[in-house]
Structures are given as structure tokens and as C-alpha cells.
């Protein structure tokens, strides 16, 4: 159960990282 929780947190972190990267790229294009 603890391993599954860690996997879920990692997936969530990767997802957030991807979203932030896309937003940052959008800002660069706008600027």
C-alpha cells in the first residue's frame, strides 16, 4: 500500500511538472 501511494505521488509530481513546463513554454511564446 505504501509503494502504491509513492507511485501515485510520483505520477502526480510528473504531471504537475509537465503542466508547469507547458505553461512556462507558453509564457516564453507570449513574451
Buried (B, 14 or more C-beta within 10 A) or exposed (E): EEEEEEEEEEEEEEEEEEEEEEEEEEEEEEE
